[in-house]
């Protein structure tokens, strides 16, 4: 496992397997959602996933680990998200890593962390993620380059243009106009 930049991880995800735990480091909400959507797509292969969300400031590792070991009642696959992962102390974060000892094959655990505001805390916090990246995949969404943003924007325009073109085609009278013209 290792520390990945956003675009590198998306490329790796297309080619490789998922690890039981993925940590997303950085506060960019849009890029986080892109990672979660890509993992959901890879894990579910087009199927619906059950999703449970926890807040690190409100939940302890025991409840999160219990959710990871529990099978979903409604779907075969489950995604467990831990938001505000930075709120957990180092001992609690380490306790969550015990999920690697016996992971549930139908559950993916995603840890979402905002870097702390103070520089000295951020350095210490990032050190934990650097150490964890030896066991899990860590995706850094905090330092996205202009080139990556440009490529992402182009992909979004392509995706949404196709989406909106299909809707416009369906809702317009264009099909009737083609029949009338024949």
C-alpha positions, 0 to 999 in steps of 0.5 A: 500500500502507499500514499497516492495522489488523487489522479494516481489513485483513480488510475490504480483503482481502475486496474487493481483490487481494493484494500479493506481500508482506504484513507482520504486525506484532505479537505476538498469535498468534491474530490472526496466524493469522486474517490467515494464514487469510484470506490463504490463503482469498483466495489459494487460493479454497478450494484447498489451498496448499503452505506453507513456513516460515522463521525469520528467526533461522535463515534468510537472505534468499537462501534465502527469496527462492529459495523464493519464486521456486520453484514448488510441486511439489504444488499450484498456489499456495504461501504462504511464511511468515517467522517472527521477521522481527525477527531479520533486520537492516535490510539483510536486510529490505531485500533481501527487498523485492527480491521486489517487483521480480519476484514469482512470481504463485503465491506469497504472502510473509508476514513475521511480526514481534514488536516488540522488548521495549525501547522505543528498539528498537521505535521504530527497528523500527517506522520500518522497517515504516512505510517499507515500508508505502509498498510493501507492506501492513503489518497491525498486530495489536498494538493491537486495540481492544475493539470489534474484539475484541468483533466478532471474538469474536462471529464466532468464536462464530457460526463455532464454533456452526455447526461444533459444531451440525453435528457434534452433529446428525450424531453424535446420534440426532436424525435417527433420532428424527425418522424414528421420530416420523413 
